[in-house]
Amino acid sequence: MKTQLRNWTLLLVVTLLAAACSTEKKQYVNVIPADASLVASFNMRQMIEKCALSEADTKQLQDEIGKAIKNEMAGNDVDLINKIMANPSESGIDWRENLYVFAMPGGNITGIVVAVSDKSKLEEAMNVLVSQNACKPFKDGAGFSYTTVEEQSLIAYNETTLLVLLSQVSGEVETLESKADEWLNALENTYAETESFKKLVEIGGDIALIASTDILPQQYLSMVKMSLPEQIDLKNIKSAVAVRFEQGKMIMDAENFYTDKTVESMVKEQMKIYAGKVDDTFMEKYPNDAMLWMGINLNGKELYTYLLNNNVLGEKLKSGSLPIDVEKMVSAIDGQVALGIGSDASIPSIGLYAEVNNDDFLQDLSQWKPILDLQKISYGVEDGVFYLTNQKEVSAENSLKKAPWAREADGKLFFMMIDFRSWGGLLASQTRGVEGAVIKMLSEYIDYVTVSADDATHSSLTFIMRDKEKNVLEQWVNAVKKMNGMNE
């Protein structure tokens, strides 16, 4: 019964987003603790508008919810749910205020924060969860009411705020109760007072997120620390991400920012590996139906020095145990580097090109020549360009220079394009069950994906849809409806 209850609750949330009364209360954001490693803000009102749900869509969704709860509830509970579906403000939650999700260092505790518009109405809705045995009866705390769910999560609310806490560790109820009391009664030292929160508001977007590196679980933190100077505090390395759902595309813009001088110095050293920005030097060598293309402009000597100073890679390079002279090969790179994979053959075509200042490293590749010959891959240096490829020559009209994204690559520090039609179809054919169905569905909607960096601190991930006219969220709604047998 609980599983079914969760299912219709998720559906109900979608319906609640359709409309609700607005409030000027902002105190609910003060619940977010100042030391949260990750905070995400969801502009629910804006996102719902972009979903373009029609009255028919809403009616159909309500009917589906009605079917799901028909045999699960009775009497007053059903009456309340029907009342909320008819007028979502009856839930007591103000869905037109931003919803926040936060996580503590290590990701052991996650919180969801929602604005409350009417405590008595919310209380009535919460009692439905109790009557359905989804949670224990609510208790009185210091200015708030709370309950626990399955010894691993907690629901609490007061006049302004609904707080849901989830622990990664079972049996942490006392810890969650203590945190709820601390955060719901916080008068100072809140995230809303920090510079990070100001930045979260400034970057806007449908979804805004700020995270520090110490959000990573301990096993991954150890790996990160191994490659960084010991004196660096990981909480001082942060990223701000703005997600925008637009007509025909979804854009994720990211900015890295630091409050640590050591990190700033490290980034400056890292920038030395770049010899300039990406251009279209090698695009004419690739077919316009490439599955993948990536470009970068490198200073090989600086790159090798950077790798040598890395705590992990440096030891491997100094050991001399590698079968090739890495210094000779990497140091020869001097300018544009491009890698592309084609999709026009049973054996994918590959093309790697790099501007180099010498060909001394070629002798190290001779040991792999028999294997490369089997794949019909040739290599060499011609006119200062190293090539390793089994591609056929393409005409200018059929090259990547004509691709719709080609101009976007020009002037970037790094650029990569992934053709999702090709990769999605390939992955779907190799994956079974629900995962395979989802990948196949995504490949029917996504055209290609680009990843780029403007400089050391600004990067972007963009999903370009096949349908260039409709908003991405509207397309996702249609995809979900299709998967669930609902009319688009």
C-alpha positions in Angstrom: 0.0 0.0 0.0 2.9 2.4 0.8 4.4 1.9 -2.6 1.1 2.9 -4.3 0.7 5.8 -1.9 4.1 7.1 -2.9 3.2 6.8 -6.6 0.0 8.8 -6.4 1.7 11.3 -4.1 4.2 12.0 -6.8 1.4 12.5 -9.3 -0.4 14.7 -6.9 2.6 17.0 -6.6 2.5 17.6 -10.3 -1.1 18.6 -10.1 -0.4 20.9 -7.2 2.0 22.8 -9.3 -0.7 23.9 -11.7 -1.9 26.7 -9.5 -1.7 28.1 -6.0 -2.1 31.3 -4.1 1.0 33.5 -3.6 2.5 34.9 -0.4 5.0 37.5 0.4 6.5 35.4 3.2 10.2 34.7 2.7 11.2 33.5 6.2 11.2 29.9 5.0 14.6 30.2 3.4 16.2 30.9 6.8 15.8 27.2 7.5 18.7 26.4 5.2 21.9 26.1 7.3 24.8 28.3 6.5 27.2 25.3 6.2 25.1 23.5 3.5 27.4 22.1 0.8 24.7 22.2 -1.9 21.7 24.4 -2.3 19.3 24.3 -5.3 16.4 26.6 -6.0 13.5 25.5 -8.2 11.3 28.2 -9.8 8.2 26.0 -9.8 5.8 28.7 -11.2 8.0 29.4 -14.1 8.7 25.7 -14.9 5.0 24.8 -14.8 4.2 27.6 -17.2 6.8 26.2 -19.6 5.3 22.7 -19.4 2.3 24.2 -21.2 -0.2 21.9 -19.6 -3.7 22.4 -21.1 -6.9 22.0 -19.2 -7.3 18.6 -20.9 -3.9 17.6 -19.7 -4.8 18.6 -16.1 -8.1 16.8 -16.3 -6.5 13.6 -17.6 -3.8 13.8 -14.8 -6.5 14.3 -12.2 -8.4 11.3 -13.6 -5.2 9.1 -13.4 -4.7 10.2 -9.7 -8.3 9.4 -9.0 -7.9 5.9 -10.3 -4.8 5.4 -8.3 -6.3 6.4 -5.0 -9.8 5.0 -5.5 -9.1 1.7 -3.7 -6.5 3.1 -1.3 -8.5 5.8 0.6 -12.0 6.4 1.8 -14.3 9.0 3.4 -12.7 12.2 4.6 -9.3 11.5 3.1 -10.7 11.1 -0.4 -12.8 14.3 0.1 -9.7 16.2 1.0 -7.7 15.0 -1.9 -10.5 15.9 -4.3 -10.7 19.3 -2.6 -6.9 19.9 -3.1 -7.1 18.8 -6.8 -9.9 21.2 -7.4 -8.1 24.1 -5.6 -4.4 23.3 -4.9 -4.1 26.2 -2.4 -6.1 24.0 0.0 -2.9 22.0 0.5 -1.5 24.8 2.6 1.6 24.9 0.5 2.6 27.9 -1.6 3.9 26.2 -4.8 4.5 29.6 -6.4 7.4 30.3 -4.1 10.7 28.7 -5.0 11.3 25.2 -3.7 14.8 24.6 -2.2 16.8 21.4 -1.8 20.0 21.4 0.2 22.6 18.8 1.3 25.1 18.8 4.1 28.8 18.0 3.7 29.3 14.4 2.5 25.7 14.3 1.4 24.6 12.3 4.5 21.6 14.6 5.2 19.4 16.1 2.5 16.6 18.7 3.0 13.7 19.9 1.1 12.3 23.4 2.0 8.8 24.6 0.8 6.9 27.8 1.7 3.7 27.4 3.8 0.7 29.6 3.0 -1.8 28.2 5.5 -0.6 26.1 8.4 -4.1 24.7 9.3 -4.7 23.5 5.7 -1.2 21.9 5.6 -1.9 20.3 9.0 -5.1 18.8 7.5 -3.2 17.4 4.5 -0.4 16.0 6.8 -3.0 14.1 8.8 -3.9 12.2 5.6 -0.4 10.8 5.6 -0.9 9.7 9.2 -4.3 8.1 8.5 -2.8 6.1 5.6 0.1 4.9 7.9 2.6 6.6 5.6 4.2 8.2 8.8 3.8 8.2 12.5 1.5 10.7 14.3 2.9 14.2 14.5 4.6 15.4 17.7 5.0 19.0 19.1 8.5 20.5 18.9 9.8 23.9 19.9 7.5 26.0 17.7 6.9 23.3 15.1 5.3 19.9 14.5 7.1 16.9 13.3 7.0 13.2 12.5 9.4 10.5 11.3 9.1 8.1 8.4 10.8 4.6 8.4 13.5 5.7 10.8 15.4 7.5 8.0 13.4 10.7 7.3 11.5 13.5 9.0 8.7 15.8 8.1 8.3 19.1 10.1 6.4 22.3 9.6 5.6 25.6 11.3 3.7 28.8 10.2 6.0 29.6 7.3 7.9 26.4 6.4 7.6 22.8 5.5 10.9 20.9 6.0 11.6 17.4 4.9 14.9 15.8 6.0 16.3 12.5 4.6 19.3 10.7 6.0 21.5 8.3 4.1 21.9 6.3 7.3 19.0 4.4 9.0 18.4 4.9 12.7 19.4 8.6 12.6 16.0 9.9 13.9 17.4 11.7 16.9 20.0 13.5 14.7 17.2 14.6 12.3 15.0 15.8 15.2 17.9 17.8 16.6 18.7 19.3 13.2 15.0 20.2 12.6 14.9 22.0 16.0 18.1 23.9 15.2 17.2 24.9 11.7 13.5 25.8 12.1 14.4 28.0 15.1 17.6 29.6 13.5 17.7 33.4 13.9 21.3 33.8 12.6 24.0 31.9 10.8 21.7 30.9 8.0 22.4 30.3 4.3 20.2 33.3 3.4 22.8 35.5 5.0 25.8 34.2 2.9 27.3 35.5 -0.3 26.5 32.2 -1.8 22.8 32.8 -1.4 23.1 36.2 -3.0 24.8 34.5 -6.0 22.1 31.9 -6.1 19.5 34.6 -6.5 21.6 36.5 -9.0 22.2 33.7 -11.4 18.4 33.1 -11.9 17.3 30.3 -14.2 14.5 27.9 -13.8 16.8 25.9 -11.5 19.8 27.5 -9.8 22.4 25.5 -7.8 25.5 26.3 -5.8 27.7 23.4 -4.5 31.1 23.1 -2.9 33.4 20.2 -3.5 32.9 18.9 0.0 29.4 17.6 -1.0 31.2 14.5 -2.4 31.0 11.3 -0.3 34.2 10.6 1.6 35.5 7.9 -0.7 35.4 10.4 -3.6 36.7 13.2 -1.5 39.8 11.2 -0.8 40.5 10.8 -4.5 40.1 14.5 -5.1 42.3 15.4 -2.2 45.1 13.2 -3.6 45.3 15.4 -6.7 45.3 18.7 -4.9 47.7 20.5 -2.6 47.2 19.5 1.1 46.5 23.1 2.3 43.4 23.5 0.1 40.0 23.5 1.9 37.5 21.8 -0.4 34.6 23.9 0.9 36.2 26.9 -0.7 35.9 25.4 -4.2 32.4 26.1 -5.4 30.3 26.0 -8.6 27.2 27.9 -9.5 24.9 26.4 -12.1 21.9 28.0 -13.8 19.6 25.7 -15.7 17.3 27.3 -18.3 14.5 25.4 -20.2 14.1 27.2 -23.5 12.5 26.7 -26.9 14.2 23.7 -28.4 17.0 23.4 -25.9 18.1 23.1 -22.3 21.1 25.1 -21.2 23.2 24.6 -18.1 25.7 27.4 -17.5 28.3 26.8 -14.8 30.7 29.2 -13.0 33.5 28.0 -10.7 34.5 30.4 -8.0 37.0 30.2 -5.2 37.7 31.9 -1.8 41.1 30.3 -1.5 44.3 32.0 -2.9 46.0 28.6 -3.3 43.2 27.5 -5.6 43.4 30.7 -7.6 47.1 30.2 -8.1 46.5 26.6 -9.1 44.0 27.7 -11.8 46.4 30.3 -13.2 49.0 27.6 -13.6 46.4 25.3 -15.2 45.6 28.0 -17.8 49.2 27.8 -19.1 48.4 24.5 -20.8 46.2 26.4 -23.4 47.9 27.9 -26.4 44.7 29.8 -27.5 41.1 29.2 -28.4 39.4 26.6 -30.6 38.9 27.3 -34.3 37.7 25.3 -37.3 41.2 24.3 -38.5 40.4 20.6 -38.7 36.6 20.6 -39.1 36.8 20.1 -42.8 38.4 16.7 -42.2 35.3 15.3 -40.5 31.9 14.2 -42.0 28.9 16.2 -41.0 27.2 13.1 -39.4 30.0 12.7 -36.9 28.9 11.0 -33.6 31.4 13.0 -31.6 33.8 15.9 -32.1 36.0 17.7 -29.7 38.5 20.5 -30.0 41.1 22.2 -27.8 44.2 24.4 -28.3 47.2 23.1 -26.3 50.7 24.1 -25.3 52.2 20.6 -25.0 55.2 21.6 -22.9 53.1 23.4 -20.3 50.6 20.4 -20.3 53.4 18.0 -19.5 54.7 20.2 -16.7 51.1 20.4 -15.3 50.7 16.6 -15.4 54.1 16.2 -13.8 53.1 18.4 -10.9 49.9 16.4 -10.3 50.2 14.3 -7.1 48.8 11.2 -8.7 49.9 11.3 -12.4 53.2 12.9 -11.6 54.4 9.8 -9.7 53.4 7.5 -12.6 55.2 9.7 -15.1 58.4 9.9 -13.0 58.4 6.1 -12.5 59.4 5.5 -16.2 57.1 2.4 -16.2 55.0 3.5 -19.2 55.6 1.9 -22.6 56.1 5.3 -24.4 57.9 8.5 -23.8 55.0 10.6 -22.6 57.1 13.8 -22.3 58.3 13.5 -25.9 54.8 12.9 -27.2 52.9 15.5 -25.2 55.5 18.2 -25.5 55.3 18.0 -29.3 51.7 19.3 -29.2 51.7 23.0 -30.2 48.3 24.3 -31.2 44.9 22.9 -32.3 43.9 19.4 -31.4 40.8 17.7 -32.7 39.2 14.3 -32.2 36.2 13.0 -34.1 34.3 9.7 -34.4 32.1 9.0 -37.4 29.0 6.8 -37.7 28.9 5.9 -41.3 30.4 2.4 -41.1 30.2 -0.9 -39.1 33.6 0.0 -37.8 33.4 3.6 -36.5 35.8 6.0 -38.3 38.1 7.9 -36.1 40.2 11.0 -36.8 42.8 12.5 -34.4 44.6 15.6 -35.6 47.1 17.8 -33.7 49.4 20.7 -34.7 52.9 19.6 -33.6 56.4 21.2 -33.6 58.3 17.9 -34.3 57.8 14.3 -35.3 60.4 12.7 -32.9 57.6 10.8 -31.1 56.5 8.8 -34.1 59.1 6.0 -33.5 57.3 5.2 -30.2 54.1 4.5 -32.1 55.7 1.9 -34.3 55.1 -0.9 -31.7 51.3 -0.5 -32.3 51.5 -0.3 -36.1 50.3 -4.0 -36.7 47.2 -3.4 -34.6 46.5 -0.1 -36.3 46.9 -1.7 -39.7 44.2 -4.2 -38.9 41.8 -1.4 -38.3 43.0 0.4 -41.4 44.3 3.3 -39.3 47.2 5.3 -40.6 49.3 7.8 -38.8 52.1 10.2 -39.4 53.1 13.9 -39.5 52.5 16.1 -42.6 53.0 19.8 -42.8 53.3 20.1 -39.0 50.1 18.2 -38.4 50.0 14.8 -36.7 47.2 12.5 -37.9 45.9 9.2 -36.7 42.8 8.2 -38.8 40.8 5.7 -40.8 38.4 8.4 -42.2 37.7 8.9 -45.8 38.1 12.3 -47.4 35.0 14.4 -47.3 34.0 17.3 -49.5 33.7 20.8 -48.1 29.9 20.7 -48.5 29.7 17.5 -46.4 32.1 18.4 -43.7 31.5 19.5 -40.1 32.0 23.1 -41.2 28.3 22.9 -42.3 27.1 21.5 -39.0 24.6 23.8 -37.2 26.8 24.0 -34.1 30.1 24.6 -35.9 30.2 28.4 -35.3 29.6 27.8 -31.6 32.9 26.1 -31.3 34.9 29.0 -32.6 36.6 31.0 -29.8 35.9 28.5 -27.0 38.6 27.2 -24.7 37.2 23.7 -25.2 34.3 22.4 -27.2 32.7 19.0 -27.6 29.6 17.8 -29.5 27.9 14.5 -28.9 25.3 13.3 -31.5 22.6 11.9 -29.3 20.6 10.3 -32.1 23.6 8.0 -32.9 24.8 7.4 -29.3 21.3 7.1 -27.9 20.3 4.5 -30.5 23.5 2.6 -29.9 23.2 2.6 -26.1 19.5 1.7 -26.3 20.3 -1.4 -28.4 22.8 -2.5 -25.8 20.6 -1.9 -22.7 17.5 -3.9 -21.7 14.5 -3.1 -19.5 13.4 0.2 -18.3 16.8 1.8 -18.8 16.9 0.8 -22.4 13.4 2.2 -23.0 14.3 5.5 -21.3 17.4 5.9 -23.4 15.5 5.1 -26.6 12.9 7.6 -25.7 15.5 10.3 -25.0 17.2 9.6 -28.4 13.8 10.3 -30.0 13.7 13.8 -28.5 17.4 14.9 -28.2 19.3 15.9 -31.3 22.7 16.6 -30.0 24.6 17.8 -26.9 27.4 20.3 -26.6 29.9 20.9 -23.8 32.0 24.0 -23.9 34.3 26.2 -21.8 34.7 30.0 -22.3 37.5 30.3 -19.9 38.9 28.8 -16.7 35.7 29.5 -14.7 32.8 29.5 -17.1 31.4 26.4 -18.9 28.2 25.3 -20.5 26.2 22.1 -21.2 23.4 22.3 -23.8 20.9 19.8 -24.9 19.5 20.6 -28.4 16.2 18.9 -29.1 14.9 17.6 -32.4 11.8 19.8 -32.1 13.3 23.3 -32.2 9.9 25.0 -31.6 8.5 23.7 -28.3 10.0 24.4 -24.9 12.0 21.5 -23.6 9.8 21.0 -20.5 6.7 20.7 -22.8 8.5 18.1 -24.7 9.5 16.2 -21.5 5.9 16.2 -20.4 4.8 14.8 -23.8 7.5 12.1 -23.5 6.2 11.1 -20.0 2.7 11.0 -21.3 3.7 8.9 -24.2 5.5 6.4 -21.9 2.4 6.2 -19.6 0.0 5.7 -22.5 -1.6 9.1 -22.2 -2.5 11.2 -25.1 0.0 13.8 -26.2 
